Amino acid sequence: MRIHLKTLGCRLNEAELESWRRDFVGLGHQLTGNPEQAELLVVNTCAVTEEAVRKSRKLLNRANRANPNARLVVSGCYASLDPSATAQVEGVDLVIGNQDKERLVEIVDRELDLNVMPENATEPAAAGLLARSRQRAFIKVQDGCRYRCTFCIVTQARGEERSRPQLEIIDEINQLHDDGIQEVVLTGVHIGGYGSDRDSDLSSLIRQILAGTDIPRLRIGSVEPWDLPESFWDLFTDPRLMPHLHLPLQSGSNSVLRRMARRCKTDEYALLVELARSKVEDLNITTDIIVGFPGETNEEWQQTLDYVQRIGFGHLHIFAYSPRSGTKAAQLTDPVSRDVKRIRSDVLHQLGEVMKRQTLETYVGRTLPVLVEGSGENGWGGYTPNYLRVAIDAPADAPLENQIIDIRIKRLADSGDRLAGEWKQP
């Protein structure tokens, strides 16, 4: 059967999609990038904001219009929060909640009776990955979250924390490495809570992965700052653990953080960053900032702006707050106007661009190992260990794809958002 997979939202959704892809291929099905050619459509929805809900509904309607004859399976946070409404969307054949995502392929195969002829053997998973120029894979290590930030609906959609067994994760990484993958990224709703249900923790998982695999590059997805003990930084003595961390801040004002029910104050965050940078060479720290949270005063906004500038980040993910029904924050009074949120976002974007450029400029003149990810319309490109994008000057037919090679950094690219370097043929 020809199957098209589609996802919205976070890296965890992407990791789940990759897992389903491998399972469907393992059963002998074919994957297609064209939904109109598919006999089965599987959509992984998102509900982190009202806009994400709108996009999820739009995607389902578009999928049905594009291919009304295909069977349509829906999962993800939107489907889990409102399964009855999802099931009533025209064309939907099956809704699978987040609690059953690990068994999605099994459930689909059983409930929709997917018949596959033995001669329909498809290319192995490795070829499927590399044919799409994938050098990096996302590995789901846990699901769910024990915390209740007032702006977040995902904890309700994902449920209680559930961690995958370490050996299962290691086996998956080894299989991906055998298939040609050079880099894996650990993902989850609350990665720092890994092992809370297994008498383990994130540090133990990382140590076991580094000991039980030969994967050249291991990355950690977004992790809450309060989950990192002082001993965590010793893990980076292994050069295969990449020196990049995404530590969500959300606001530089303690009063706003209290309204968000965040568990880390600004002075604690600053001490954590200071310790991390003293322990890990070339550590690139990126973060999230929510602009215009209900009640955010001019003084609180200025505190955030000053704090972000003081800490310095390699990249900012900036979100203008929008109320999400079902969250405590949606019930807060004193909303910030759209115009004010737009102005504040623009100012923060400008600061973010300055900080990114300052980060990049520190690497000009150095030689850095880069995982090359292909030669698209803009030529060869890839990422450094600390996740800085590099444009590479090399012939179009050079044997670079999916290789980790040393690149001499010459300057910033004309766009100013990445490094530019050259490859010298040995």
C-alpha positions as a LaTeX table, in Angstrom:
\begin{tabular}{lrrr}
\hline
Residue & $x$ (\AA) & $y$ (\AA) & $z$ (\AA) \\
\hline
Met1 & 0.00 & 0.00 & 0.00 \\
Arg2 & 1.22 & 3.53 & $-0.80$ \\
Ile3 & 1.30 & 5.66 & 2.35 \\
His4 & 1.80 & 9.41 & 2.82 \\
Leu5 & 2.86 & 10.71 & 6.25 \\
Lys6 & 2.40 & 14.33 & 7.33 \\
Thr7 & 3.09 & 16.16 & 10.58 \\
Leu8 & 2.67 & 19.56 & 12.16 \\
Gly9 & 4.39 & 20.97 & 15.21 \\
Cys10 & 7.37 & 19.88 & 17.26 \\
Arg11 & 10.40 & 17.67 & 16.77 \\
Leu12 & 8.70 & 15.01 & 18.87 \\
Asn13 & 6.00 & 14.76 & 16.22 \\
Glu14 & 8.75 & 14.44 & 13.61 \\
Ala15 & 10.42 & 11.67 & 15.61 \\
Glu16 & 7.14 & 9.79 & 15.84 \\
Leu17 & 6.62 & 10.16 & 12.11 \\
Glu18 & 10.07 & 8.68 & 11.41 \\
Ser19 & 9.26 & 5.74 & 13.68 \\
Trp20 & 5.99 & 5.09 & 11.85 \\
Arg21 & 7.81 & 5.36 & 8.55 \\
Arg22 & 10.25 & 2.63 & 9.54 \\
Asp23 & 7.45 & 0.41 & 10.86 \\
Phe24 & 5.30 & 0.80 & 7.74 \\
Val25 & 8.30 & 0.05 & 5.51 \\
Gly26 & 9.10 & $-2.97$ & 7.67 \\
Leu27 & 5.63 & $-4.33$ & 6.93 \\
Gly28 & 6.24 & $-3.98$ & 3.21 \\
His29 & 4.37 & $-0.76$ & 2.48 \\
Gln30 & 5.61 & 1.97 & 0.17 \\
Leu31 & 5.96 & 5.60 & 1.20 \\
Thr32 & 5.13 & 8.42 & $-1.15$ \\
Gly33 & 5.75 & 12.14 & $-0.86$ \\
Asn34 & 2.66 & 12.85 & $-2.98$ \\
Pro35 & $-0.59$ & 12.65 & $-0.98$ \\
Glu36 & $-2.63$ & 12.39 & $-4.17$ \\
Gln37 & $-0.92$ & 9.08 & $-5.02$ \\
Ala38 & $-1.42$ & 7.57 & $-1.56$ \\
Glu39 & $-3.94$ & 4.95 & $-0.54$ \\
Leu40 & $-3.45$ & 5.81 & 3.13 \\
Leu41 & $-2.84$ & 9.23 & 4.68 \\
Val42 & $-1.51$ & 9.51 & 8.24 \\
Val43 & $-1.54$ & 12.97 & 9.84 \\
Asn44 & 0.17 & 13.83 & 13.14 \\
Thr45 & $-1.58$ & 16.96 & 14.43 \\
Cys46 & $-0.58$ & 19.77 & 16.80 \\
Ala47 & $-2.52$ & 21.82 & 19.36 \\
Val48 & 0.10 & 23.95 & 21.07 \\
Thr49 & $-1.74$ & 27.14 & 20.04 \\
Glu50 & $-5.15$ & 28.02 & 18.60 \\
Glu51 & $-3.33$ & 28.68 & 15.32 \\
Ala52 & $-1.90$ & 25.14 & 15.43 \\
Val53 & $-5.42$ & 23.79 & 15.93 \\
Arg54 & $-6.62$ & 25.79 & 12.94 \\
Lys55 & $-3.76$ & 24.49 & 10.81 \\
Ser56 & $-4.46$ & 20.92 & 11.92 \\
Arg57 & $-8.12$ & 21.19 & 10.87 \\
Lys58 & $-7.11$ & 22.82 & 7.60 \\
Leu59 & $-4.60$ & 20.06 & 6.91 \\
Leu60 & $-7.21$ & 17.34 & 7.46 \\
Asn61 & $-9.71$ & 19.05 & 5.17 \\
Arg62 & $-7.05$ & 19.61 & 2.52 \\
Ala63 & $-5.93$ & 15.97 & 2.72 \\
Asn64 & $-9.47$ & 14.76 & 2.18 \\
Arg65 & $-10.06$ & 17.12 & $-0.75$ \\
Ala66 & $-6.76$ & 16.20 & $-2.39$ \\
Asn67 & $-7.42$ & 12.47 & $-2.18$ \\
Pro68 & $-10.97$ & 11.56 & $-1.07$ \\
Asn69 & $-10.44$ & 7.90 & $-1.95$ \\
Ala70 & $-7.54$ & 7.42 & 0.48 \\
Arg71 & $-8.14$ & 6.26 & 4.02 \\
Leu72 & $-7.26$ & 8.94 & 6.57 \\
Val73 & $-5.72$ & 8.26 & 9.99 \\
Val74 & $-5.29$ & 11.09 & 12.48 \\
Ser75 & $-3.19$ & 11.25 & 15.65 \\
Gly76 & $-1.39$ & 13.91 & 17.67 \\
Cys77 & $-2.33$ & 16.50 & 20.25 \\
Tyr78 & $-5.32$ & 18.02 & 18.44 \\
Ala79 & $-6.79$ & 14.57 & 17.88 \\
Ser80 & $-6.16$ & 13.58 & 21.50 \\
Leu81 & $-7.69$ & 16.71 & 23.03 \\
Asp82 & $-10.86$ & 16.49 & 20.94 \\
Pro83 & $-11.16$ & 12.98 & 19.48 \\
Ser84 & $-14.91$ & 13.19 & 18.82 \\
Ala85 & $-14.60$ & 16.40 & 16.78 \\
Thr86 & $-11.62$ & 14.93 & 14.91 \\
Ala87 & $-13.55$ & 11.77 & 14.08 \\
Gln88 & $-16.35$ & 13.88 & 12.61 \\
Val89 & $-14.03$ & 15.62 & 10.13 \\
Glu90 & $-15.01$ & 14.50 & 6.65 \\
Gly91 & $-12.89$ & 11.63 & 5.39 \\
Val92 & $-11.36$ & 10.60 & 8.75 \\
Asp93 & $-11.37$ & 6.80 & 9.11 \\
Leu94 & $-9.46$ & 6.36 & 12.35 \\
Val95 & $-8.38$ & 8.52 & 15.30 \\
Ile96 & $-5.49$ & 7.30 & 17.45 \\
Gly97 & $-4.77$ & 9.16 & 20.68 \\
Asn98 & $-1.32$ & 10.06 & 21.96 \\
Gln99 & $-1.48$ & 7.26 & 24.53 \\
Asp100 & $-1.53$ & 4.73 & 21.67 \\
Lys101 & 0.99 & 6.40 & 19.36 \\
Glu102 & 3.67 & 3.80 & 20.02 \\
Arg103 & 1.32 & 1.19 & 18.53 \\
Leu104 & $-0.07$ & 3.32 & 15.70 \\
Val105 & 1.20 & 1.16 & 12.85 \\
Glu106 & $-0.02$ & $-2.00$ & 14.58 \\
Ile107 & $-3.46$ & $-0.46$ & 15.23 \\
Val108 & $-3.79$ & 0.88 & 11.69 \\
Asp109 & $-2.78$ & $-2.47$ & 10.23 \\
Arg110 & $-5.36$ & $-4.24$ & 12.39 \\
Glu111 & $-8.28$ & $-1.80$ & 12.21 \\
Leu112 & $-8.01$ & $-0.92$ & 8.52 \\
Asp113 & $-6.89$ & $-4.40$ & 7.41 \\
Leu114 & $-3.93$ & $-3.24$ & 5.33 \\
Asn115 & $-3.24$ & $-6.07$ & 2.92 \\
Val116 & 0.26 & $-6.22$ & 1.50 \\
Met117 & 1.33 & $-8.73$ & $-1.11$ \\
Pro118 & 4.73 & $-10.33$ & $-0.31$ \\
Glu119 & 6.12 & $-9.28$ & $-3.68$ \\
Asn120 & 5.57 & $-5.62$ & $-2.77$ \\
Ala121 & 8.99 & $-5.55$ & $-1.13$ \\
Thr122 & 10.31 & $-2.01$ & $-0.90$ \\
Glu123 & 13.73 & $-0.54$ & $-0.48$ \\
Pro124 & 15.24 & $-0.85$ & 2.98 \\
Ala125 & 14.76 & 1.90 & 5.53 \\
Ala126 & 18.28 & 3.18 & 4.98 \\
Ala127 & 17.71 & 3.92 & 1.33 \\
Gly128 & 14.47 & 5.69 & 2.19 \\
Leu129 & 16.27 & 7.97 & 4.62 \\
Leu130 & 19.28 & 8.78 & 2.53 \\
Ala131 & 17.30 & 9.19 & $-0.65$ \\
Arg132 & 15.70 & 12.17 & 1.05 \\
Ser133 & 19.11 & 13.52 & 2.08 \\
Arg134 & 18.55 & 12.81 & 5.73 \\
Gln135 & 21.67 & 12.69 & 7.84 \\
Arg136 & 19.95 & 13.42 & 11.14 \\
Ala137 & 17.21 & 11.46 & 12.92 \\
Phe138 & 15.00 & 12.40 & 15.85 \\
Ile139 & 14.68 & 9.78 & 18.59 \\
Lys140 & 11.67 & 9.90 & 20.89 \\
Val141 & 12.92 & 8.94 & 24.35 \\
Gln142 & 9.90 & 9.89 & 26.47 \\
Asp143 & 6.41 & 11.37 & 26.37 \\
Gly144 & 4.28 & 13.40 & 28.77 \\
Cys145 & 5.14 & 16.03 & 31.38 \\
Arg146 & 4.58 & 16.34 & 35.13 \\
Tyr147 & 4.63 & 20.16 & 35.11 \\
Arg148 & 1.81 & 22.56 & 34.31 \\
Cys149 & 3.10 & 25.80 & 32.83 \\
Thr150 & 0.03 & 28.02 & 32.57 \\
Phe151 & 0.42 & 28.65 & 28.83 \\
Cys152 & 0.88 & 25.00 & 27.82 \\
Ile153 & $-1.82$ & 22.63 & 26.56 \\
Val154 & 0.62 & 19.91 & 25.53 \\
Thr155 & 0.86 & 18.42 & 29.01 \\
Gln156 & $-2.88$ & 17.77 & 28.90 \\
Ala157 & $-2.69$ & 16.30 & 25.41 \\
Arg158 & 0.32 & 14.07 & 26.12 \\
Gly159 & $-0.59$ & 12.84 & 29.61 \\
Glu160 & 1.69 & 11.40 & 32.28 \\
Glu161 & 5.41 & 10.90 & 31.79 \\
Arg162 & 6.40 & 7.68 & 30.09 \\
Ser163 & 10.04 & 6.80 & 29.32 \\
Arg164 & 11.25 & 4.30 & 26.74 \\
Pro165 & 13.64 & 1.55 & 27.88 \\
Gln166 & 17.31 & 2.47 & 27.40 \\
Leu167 & 18.12 & $-0.71$ & 25.47 \\
Glu168 & 15.26 & $-0.04$ & 23.05 \\
Ile169 & 16.58 & 3.47 & 22.40 \\
Ile170 & 20.13 & 2.19 & 21.93 \\
Asp171 & 18.96 & $-0.49$ & 19.50 \\
Glu172 & 17.11 & 2.13 & 17.45 \\
Ile173 & 20.16 & 4.38 & 17.30 \\
Asn174 & 22.41 & 1.50 & 16.26 \\
Gln175 & 19.98 & 0.57 & 13.50 \\
Leu176 & 19.88 & 4.16 & 12.26 \\
His177 & 23.67 & 4.35 & 12.32 \\
Asp178 & 23.86 & 1.11 & 10.32 \\
Asp179 & 21.47 & 2.75 & 7.85 \\
Gly180 & 23.89 & 5.67 & 7.37 \\
Ile181 & 22.59 & 8.22 & 9.86 \\
Gln182 & 25.43 & 10.30 & 11.33 \\
Glu183 & 23.56 & 12.26 & 13.99 \\
Val184 & 20.61 & 11.63 & 16.31 \\
Val185 & 18.64 & 14.11 & 18.41 \\
Leu186 & 16.94 & 12.99 & 21.62 \\
Thr187 & 13.40 & 14.40 & 21.80 \\
Gly188 & 10.45 & 14.30 & 24.17 \\
Val189 & 7.84 & 16.50 & 25.81 \\
His190 & 9.94 & 16.72 & 28.98 \\
Ile191 & 13.34 & 15.26 & 28.15 \\
Gly192 & 14.78 & 16.26 & 31.50 \\
Gly193 & 12.18 & 14.04 & 33.14 \\
Tyr194 & 13.45 & 10.95 & 31.36 \\
Gly195 & 13.56 & 7.98 & 33.71 \\
Ser196 & 11.17 & 9.40 & 36.33 \\
Asp197 & 9.10 & 6.24 & 35.86 \\
Arg198 & 12.10 & 3.89 & 35.45 \\
Asp199 & 14.41 & 4.76 & 38.34 \\
Ser200 & 16.79 & 6.44 & 35.89 \\
Asp201 & 17.54 & 9.90 & 34.52 \\
Leu202 & 18.68 & 11.75 & 31.42 \\
Ser203 & 22.36 & 11.66 & 32.35 \\
Ser204 & 22.25 & 7.88 & 32.72 \\
Leu205 & 20.55 & 7.56 & 29.33 \\
Ile206 & 23.20 & 9.70 & 27.63 \\
Arg207 & 26.03 & 7.73 & 29.21 \\
Gln208 & 24.48 & 4.45 & 28.07 \\
Ile209 & 23.96 & 5.75 & 24.52 \\
Leu210 & 27.57 & 6.92 & 24.29 \\
Ala211 & 28.78 & 3.56 & 25.62 \\
Gly212 & 26.42 & 1.38 & 23.61 \\
Thr213 & 26.58 & 3.06 & 20.19 \\
Asp214 & 29.15 & 4.46 & 17.79 \\
Ile215 & 26.90 & 7.22 & 16.47 \\
Pro216 & 29.26 & 10.10 & 15.59 \\
Arg217 & 26.98 & 12.86 & 16.84 \\
Leu218 & 24.45 & 12.90 & 19.68 \\
Arg219 & 22.28 & 15.94 & 20.34 \\
Ile220 & 19.77 & 16.77 & 23.05 \\
Gly221 & 16.52 & 18.51 & 22.18 \\
Ser222 & 14.91 & 21.26 & 24.22 \\
Val223 & 15.49 & 20.66 & 27.94 \\
Glu224 & 14.16 & 22.63 & 30.90 \\
Pro225 & 16.94 & 24.46 & 32.80 \\
Trp226 & 15.83 & 23.16 & 36.21 \\
Asp227 & 16.44 & 19.56 & 35.11 \\
Leu228 & 20.22 & 19.86 & 34.73 \\
Pro229 & 22.37 & 18.99 & 37.76 \\
Glu230 & 25.94 & 20.26 & 38.04 \\
Ser231 & 27.31 & 16.81 & 37.13 \\
Phe232 & 25.46 & 16.96 & 33.79 \\
Trp233 & 28.19 & 19.04 & 32.19 \\
Asp234 & 30.78 & 16.30 & 32.69 \\
Leu235 & 29.01 & 14.32 & 29.95 \\
Phe236 & 30.40 & 16.75 & 27.36 \\
Thr237 & 33.91 & 15.41 & 27.88 \\
Asp238 & 32.84 & 12.89 & 25.23 \\
Pro239 & 33.21 & 14.83 & 21.95 \\
Arg240 & 30.32 & 12.91 & 20.39 \\
Leu241 & 27.87 & 14.82 & 22.63 \\
Met242 & 27.32 & 18.02 & 20.67 \\
Pro243 & 27.86 & 21.36 & 22.49 \\
His244 & 24.46 & 22.89 & 21.78 \\
Leu245 & 21.54 & 23.19 & 24.20 \\
His246 & 18.13 & 24.74 & 23.80 \\
Leu247 & 17.19 & 25.99 & 27.28 \\
Pro248 & 13.71 & 27.60 & 27.25 \\
Leu249 & 13.65 & 30.85 & 29.23 \\
Gln250 & 10.22 & 32.23 & 28.15 \\
Ser251 & 10.70 & 35.55 & 29.97 \\
Gly252 & 13.44 & 37.59 & 31.60 \\
Ser253 & 11.04 & 38.95 & 34.24 \\
Asn254 & 10.54 & 36.97 & 37.44 \\
Ser255 & 7.02 & 38.31 & 37.90 \\
Val256 & 6.04 & 37.04 & 34.43 \\
Leu257 & 7.73 & 33.71 & 35.12 \\
Arg258 & 5.56 & 33.36 & 38.24 \\
Arg259 & 2.40 & 33.94 & 36.19 \\
Met260 & 3.67 & 31.32 & 33.75 \\
Ala261 & 4.30 & 28.87 & 36.65 \\
Arg262 & 7.86 & 28.39 & 35.47 \\
Arg263 & 10.22 & 26.68 & 37.93 \\
Cys264 & 13.38 & 28.68 & 37.24 \\
Lys265 & 14.09 & 32.26 & 38.27 \\
Thr266 & 16.30 & 34.55 & 36.24 \\
Asp267 & 19.22 & 34.47 & 38.69 \\
Glu268 & 19.16 & 30.66 & 38.70 \\
Tyr269 & 19.09 & 30.58 & 34.91 \\
Ala270 & 22.05 & 32.99 & 34.73 \\
Leu271 & 24.10 & 30.86 & 37.13 \\
Leu272 & 23.29 & 27.74 & 35.10 \\
Val273 & 24.44 & 29.40 & 31.87 \\
Glu274 & 27.61 & 30.68 & 33.52 \\
Leu275 & 28.44 & 27.18 & 34.82 \\
Ala276 & 27.62 & 25.54 & 31.48 \\
Arg277 & 29.84 & 27.91 & 29.51 \\
Ser278 & 32.71 & 27.41 & 31.96 \\
Lys279 & 32.48 & 23.64 & 31.57 \\
Val280 & 31.72 & 23.17 & 27.86 \\
Glu281 & 33.90 & 24.71 & 25.16 \\
Asp282 & 32.07 & 26.45 & 22.32 \\
Leu283 & 28.69 & 25.78 & 23.94 \\
Asn284 & 25.90 & 27.37 & 21.91 \\
Ile285 & 22.83 & 28.15 & 24.02 \\
Thr286 & 19.54 & 28.99 & 22.30 \\
Thr287 & 16.20 & 29.74 & 23.92 \\
Asp288 & 12.46 & 30.48 & 23.64 \\
Ile289 & 10.86 & 33.80 & 24.55 \\
Ile290 & 7.12 & 34.46 & 24.78 \\
Val291 & 6.29 & 38.09 & 24.03 \\
Gly292 & 3.16 & 39.77 & 25.37 \\
Phe293 & 2.14 & 37.28 & 28.06 \\
Pro294 & $-1.04$ & 38.53 & 29.81 \\
Gly295 & $-0.29$ & 41.47 & 32.06 \\
Glu296 & 3.24 & 42.02 & 30.70 \\
Thr297 & 3.97 & 45.64 & 31.60 \\
Asn298 & 6.47 & 47.93 & 29.93 \\
Glu299 & 8.76 & 47.42 & 32.93 \\
Glu300 & 8.51 & 43.61 & 32.69 \\
Trp301 & 9.15 & 43.75 & 28.96 \\
Gln302 & 12.23 & 45.91 & 29.48 \\
Gln303 & 13.45 & 43.41 & 32.09 \\
Thr304 & 13.20 & 40.65 & 29.48 \\
Leu305 & 14.97 & 42.70 & 26.83 \\
Asp306 & 17.81 & 43.64 & 29.20 \\
Tyr307 & 18.12 & 40.07 & 30.49 \\
Val308 & 18.29 & 38.51 & 27.04 \\
Gln309 & 20.99 & 40.99 & 26.05 \\
Arg310 & 22.91 & 40.29 & 29.26 \\
Ile311 & 22.87 & 36.49 & 28.84 \\
Gly312 & 23.48 & 36.43 & 25.08 \\
Phe313 & 22.08 & 33.64 & 22.92 \\
Gly314 & 23.09 & 32.03 & 19.66 \\
His315 & 19.48 & 32.09 & 18.48 \\
Leu316 & 16.07 & 33.17 & 19.77 \\
His317 & 12.78 & 31.40 & 19.08 \\
Ile318 & 10.27 & 34.22 & 19.57 \\
Phe319 & 6.55 & 33.61 & 20.06 \\
Ala320 & 3.90 & 36.30 & 20.35 \\
Tyr321 & 1.54 & 35.03 & 23.04 \\
Ser322 & $-1.89$ & 33.88 & 21.91 \\
Pro323 & $-4.46$ & 32.47 & 24.35 \\
Arg324 & $-4.98$ & 28.72 & 24.19 \\
Ser325 & $-8.37$ & 27.56 & 25.46 \\
Gly326 & $-8.04$ & 24.98 & 28.22 \\
Thr327 & $-4.96$ & 26.61 & 29.79 \\
Lys328 & $-4.83$ & 28.72 & 32.94 \\
Ala329 & $-3.17$ & 31.57 & 31.07 \\
Ala330 & $-6.23$ & 31.91 & 28.82 \\
Gln331 & $-8.20$ & 32.97 & 31.92 \\
Leu332 & $-5.77$ & 35.73 & 32.88 \\
Thr333 & $-6.92$ & 39.31 & 32.54 \\
Asp334 & $-5.13$ & 42.36 & 31.15 \\
Pro335 & $-4.16$ & 41.04 & 27.69 \\
Val336 & $-1.42$ & 42.77 & 25.73 \\
Ser337 & $-2.63$ & 44.30 & 22.48 \\
Arg338 & $-1.65$ & 42.83 & 19.14 \\
Asp339 & 0.14 & 46.02 & 18.10 \\
Val340 & 2.24 & 46.05 & 21.28 \\
Lys341 & 3.14 & 42.38 & 20.83 \\
Arg342 & 4.17 & 43.07 & 17.24 \\
Ile343 & 6.38 & 46.01 & 18.24 \\
Arg344 & 8.02 & 44.06 & 21.07 \\
Ser345 & 8.56 & 41.04 & 18.83 \\
Asp346 & 10.23 & 43.20 & 16.18 \\
Val347 & 12.59 & 44.70 & 18.76 \\
Leu348 & 13.49 & 41.27 & 20.11 \\
His349 & 14.02 & 39.89 & 16.60 \\
Gln350 & 16.47 & 42.69 & 15.90 \\
Leu351 & 18.35 & 41.94 & 19.12 \\
Gly352 & 18.34 & 38.24 & 18.25 \\
Glu353 & 19.91 & 38.94 & 14.87 \\
Val354 & 22.65 & 41.02 & 16.47 \\
Met355 & 23.43 & 38.27 & 18.99 \\
Lys356 & 23.44 & 35.58 & 16.31 \\
Arg357 & 25.86 & 37.61 & 14.20 \\
Gln358 & 28.12 & 38.16 & 17.21 \\
Thr359 & 28.11 & 34.42 & 17.89 \\
Leu360 & 28.98 & 33.59 & 14.29 \\
Glu361 & 31.77 & 36.15 & 14.07 \\
Thr362 & 33.71 & 34.42 & 16.86 \\
Tyr363 & 34.25 & 31.41 & 14.59 \\
Val364 & 35.67 & 33.20 & 11.54 \\
Gly365 & 39.19 & 31.95 & 10.88 \\
Arg366 & 38.69 & 28.63 & 12.61 \\
Thr367 & 38.49 & 25.14 & 11.11 \\
Leu368 & 35.38 & 23.27 & 12.23 \\
Pro369 & 34.02 & 19.75 & 11.60 \\
Val370 & 30.81 & 20.06 & 9.60 \\
Leu371 & 28.21 & 17.40 & 8.87 \\
Val372 & 27.38 & 18.06 & 5.22 \\
Glu373 & 23.68 & 17.78 & 4.48 \\
Gly374 & 23.49 & 18.16 & 0.73 \\
Ser375 & 23.89 & 20.62 & $-2.11$ \\
Gly376 & 20.52 & 22.18 & $-2.72$ \\
Glu377 & 19.76 & 25.31 & $-4.70$ \\
Asn378 & 22.10 & 27.32 & $-2.50$ \\
Gly379 & 25.01 & 24.90 & $-2.77$ \\
Trp380 & 26.63 & 22.72 & $-0.16$ \\
Gly381 & 25.77 & 23.27 & 3.48 \\
Gly382 & 25.88 & 21.65 & 6.89 \\
Tyr383 & 26.17 & 22.17 & 10.64 \\
Thr384 & 29.01 & 22.52 & 13.12 \\
Pro385 & 28.96 & 20.53 & 16.38 \\
Asn386 & 27.35 & 23.49 & 18.16 \\
Tyr387 & 24.66 & 23.75 & 15.49 \\
Leu388 & 25.83 & 26.72 & 13.47 \\
Arg389 & 24.85 & 26.63 & 9.82 \\
Val390 & 27.75 & 26.69 & 7.33 \\
Ala391 & 27.64 & 27.42 & 3.60 \\
Ile392 & 30.45 & 25.45 & 1.92 \\
Asp393 & 32.34 & 26.50 & $-1.17$ \\
Ala394 & 32.92 & 23.21 & $-3.03$ \\
Pro395 & 32.28 & 21.75 & $-6.50$ \\
Ala396 & 28.73 & 20.49 & $-7.05$ \\
Asp397 & 30.05 & 16.99 & $-7.77$ \\
Ala398 & 32.30 & 16.80 & $-4.70$ \\
Pro399 & 31.78 & 13.61 & $-2.59$ \\
Leu400 & 30.67 & 15.48 & 0.52 \\
Glu401 & 27.10 & 14.50 & 1.29 \\
Asn402 & 26.60 & 12.81 & 4.66 \\
Gln403 & 30.29 & 13.27 & 5.49 \\
Ile404 & 31.77 & 15.01 & 8.52 \\
Ile405 & 34.57 & 17.11 & 7.08 \\
Asp406 & 36.81 & 19.95 & 8.28 \\
Ile407 & 35.83 & 23.30 & 6.85 \\
Arg408 & 37.94 & 26.44 & 7.07 \\
Ile409 & 35.60 & 29.31 & 8.04 \\
Lys410 & 36.40 & 32.37 & 5.94 \\
Arg411 & 33.61 & 34.83 & 6.74 \\
Leu412 & 29.90 & 35.25 & 7.36 \\
Ala413 & 27.65 & 34.46 & 4.43 \\
Asp414 & 26.12 & 37.43 & 2.62 \\
Ser415 & 22.81 & 36.73 & 4.35 \\
Gly416 & 24.52 & 37.21 & 7.72 \\
Asp417 & 22.71 & 34.26 & 9.29 \\
Arg418 & 25.37 & 31.59 & 8.73 \\
Leu419 & 29.07 & 30.97 & 8.34 \\
Ala420 & 30.81 & 30.58 & 4.99 \\
Gly421 & 33.80 & 28.31 & 4.48 \\
Glu422 & 35.67 & 26.35 & 1.88 \\
Trp423 & 36.48 & 22.70 & 1.36 \\
Lys424 & 39.91 & 21.80 & 0.10 \\
Gln425 & 40.13 & 18.49 & $-1.68$ \\
Pro426 & 42.68 & 16.19 & 0.03 \\
\hline
\end{tabular}
